[in-house]
Amino acid sequence: MPNAILDPTGAVAGKPPRPAAPRAPRPRDLRGARVGLLINTKQNAAPFLHEVGRLLVENYGVASLTHRTKLNFAVPESDDVIKEMAAEADVIVTGVGDCGSCSAAAAADGVVFEAAGVPAAVIVTTSFRATTEAMAELRGAPGFRYATTEHPVAALSEDQVRERAALVLDDVVALVTDKDA
């Protein structure tokens, strides 16, 4: 799919509504799960997601973590990488959306993972909710659910990154699991 360009004014002209994008089935819990971490190249995204991964292993029984780093935070990940990660992971955690373009790209990635049958938790900062929601809607996933952390992440110290990761952990787990499954 070609990369779409968002109209920053919020205007939408004459396009018929698209059907909602599929949502992948969720596991009941994460015990024994393989988790893929798709890390954008923004400052502190890697330590943030590494800490989320560590906590998933420690607190939720995740069996393995696969780390991938995007080449460009501002564009959706390539179809090849999406396919590889979807084959390697039971769930995906991606982000950290700390700017407009990286939040939009993370949302696009999350929608594509869901369509590939892999539950995805997208993490963005509170300042970029509108961008995240606009991209998800553009990709056919209005109402796409994602996790937020306070803005900014890039300027945090190492200890603050760990604290923020711990604060978003329960939201991440809720996004990728279904206790009623």
C-alpha positions, 0 to 999 in steps of 0.5 A: 500500500502506498504511503498516504499523506494526512491533511493537517487541517483535518479536512476529508473530501468526498471519500466514502467510508471504508469498512473497519480493518480486521482485529486479530484474535487475542490470546487469553494471556501472555504465558509462553507468548513470543513478543515482537518489539518493533522499535522506531529510531526515536530517542529513548524508544529502544530503552522504553520498549526493552523495558516493556519487554523485560517486564512482560517476561518478568510479570506475564510469563512471556517466553521470548522477545524479538527486537527489530528497529525500523530504518525510518521512524516516519514511515510505515514498516515494509511489508517484508518486515511485517511478514517476518515479524508476524511469523516470528511473534504471537503479539507485537508492541511498537512505538514509541510515537513521540512526534506526529510522523512516528505516531502516524507510522506506528498506528499504520504498522499496528493496523497492518499487524492486526490485518496479518492476524497478530495483535498489536499494542501501539504506544504513543505519547499523549500529545499525538493522539489526534495523529494516531487516530487520523492514521488509523482511520485513514488505514480503515481502522476507526476507533483503533485502540492504542496505549499512551504515555505522557509526552515527551519520552525523548527527554527522559532520563534512564530511570524515568524511561523505566518508570514510564514503561512500567506505567504503560505495561497494563495498557499494553497487556490489555491491548494484546490479550482477551481475558474472555478468550 
